[in-house]
Amino acid sequence: MKKLLFVFTALLSFSLFFNGCVDKTDLTAPEPFNGKSGNADLTKYVAIGNSLTAGYQSGTLFYSAQIYAFPYLIAKQAGVEITGLKVSDPGLGGRLEVKSLSPFALYTNPNAGSPINLTHPAPYQNLGIPGALAYDVLFATNKDNCASAVFAGIPNPYFDLVLRNSSLNLGTQLEQALAQNPTLITLWIGNNDVLGYATSGGTAPSAPTSATQFQQLFSGICNGISQAGKQAVVANIPNVSAIPFFTTVGPQIALSTPWSQLLPSGVVGLVYQKTGGSVGVADSLSLLTGTNLVTLKGSAYAPLLGQPTGKFYSDNGIPVPSGVDTTKPFGFHPENPWPNALILDSDEIQIANQAVANYNDIISATAANFGFAVVDINSVFNQIRANDFTGGTVFNGITFKTTFVTGGLFSLDGVHPTNQGQAIIANEFIKVINSKFNAQFPLIDVSTIPGSLIFAGKINYQNGYPILPPEVFEHLLF
């Protein structure tokens, strides 16, 4: 494996509130379940996962967002409480926040909070660790032997904060989960095995975790749970290319660029670096339809298209590559192409999509082999994405789309869900738990889950792009 890039993003949640009646006809009236309903027993519920499970939002982990992570919401509906790492607001540094609405601009909060319950005498029930891969569930016990440290030389301090093996000495995520004698485990892992590849434009790492490796790892995790005589509900992997981190900037480039003025000079699209050193061209149609995807990090550089600049390289401390002439028009000339790290081209999209398909086949087959239920998050998010083009998807009177900021589903990093997005995910888990165990745990009224930001007015972009300074993403490791 080559250099791995993970983003632990804990997301600052936000949503647009729409007027209208709230439909609660599908909700069951709350009652005191005390963790049990039908054949379901959540009295000792433990969650294994990554940043999605931890409730990591907008570049850091902070308590006012953690409390809306889906494991906590599931536990609340079941009438139980679960423990997890708590970090005071605004988190451990680098939280993404809104600087202004008109024009829309982000910045990183320079302040930091701190962990507030590291001395909890037992393992946490929410064992979600930002940045964790499938490998880590089986093998990582600290910041120095997790996948990012072993394969890329990048220690991940969240393993020490969550596992706390210097005092507990109870091993990996899986070992700590089983040590608690859980009555139910939720397992959602594998997102980072492909997401790092995609968000880095296919550069770091240079490939997702192979299907063979993922099969061995996921089977090992499920076998460990089964051998301990425990029940699990597992979730599959969403389509990584249908999130606003990839769907925001490319269409805007296609719509705002004066292609007709450029055509006489031979430019028919965005000229970009391809893996291997050659260049490709993404025409306006491919940018509009998602055949080629520009990452959200590219928002800082899209306004520079056509200018003689090498700002991307100077901002990121990268030597100008051999053969690149920064006096040529940026992104419109083969000698100064759009950087490879800021685009996921059609070939790379195919690699990412195939990895997701392989992982989901493995998750489905392995879960069936061990008698575990599967939450099909991939289908849910694909349907929400499809509904973007027909008005959006309504949950309890609120309309959601996958669009950046205004869609209400994804937060400021364009990858991870908002508080209300977490509630939607929690409901999918609850539905499967109810079906699998003949239970009647109530669904969450999504409209009762607050968003951190409520936008009362129109959000204006500068030159069609959200203002995202390069340093905004320094703390984000998908």
Disulfide bonds with the S-S distance in Angstrom:
none
